[in-house]
């Protein structure tokens, strides 16, 4: 069984669920119209890590349920 606390790798510069943040090179970056800013606050980046892990787990579960539903048809 996989560890639910592990952040799965997303595309190199894909935004996190439409949020103005991306993870590049192992670091979180805040994206604005004026440019990018490295996020360094460990509490904030920890929250982003947990959100990314939860979002990835939800995406996997939705994909599993869809595949299950397709198999039942």
Phi, psi and omega in degrees: 000142182278156180280119182291348181271353179279130178280124179282150183283125175262173175307150189311320183229029180284134177297151179277102178047042177080359179284156181279049176223148174222157176250118179228131176059031179080008181234148175272137178237135173272131184250127177231173176296337181268351180145198182244150180226127179292128177274122184241349181291119184296330178291315180294312181292328175296319177295321177296319178300314180294320178295318179297319179295316179294320179295317178295320179295320178295318178299317179297319181292319177298316178298320179296315180295321178295317179296320178297317180294320178295324180289336182277343184285000000 
